[in-house]
Amino acid sequence: MEKVQFMPEGENHAVDFYVLDEEMLGGKQYLLVTDSPDGDGEALILRADKGGNADEITYEIVEDEREQTAVLLLMRDSLEELGIEVEV
């Protein structure tokens, strides 16, 4: 399982997240991540943003409900294959 590091706002250390799924929507990359490599864990949708430096990618938590719903609809089939039920 692929792992990404995310620096939550207000924190001074990076947190590891495990990528469950990845989709593109409107030219933007979205990741569904969890804090646990197996079993129950907290899940978040992150939007990747390539800043001015092409080698640096930053991630922002998607908080807008409409944006979350659109991304989850794209991810629904692949998540159900993993045994994760999506309700939107």
Beta strands, then each sheet from edge to edge (+ up, - down):
strand 1: 3-6
strand 2: 15-25
strand 3: 28-34
strand 4: 43-50
strand 5: 57-61
sheet 1: 1+ 2- 3+ 4- 5+
end
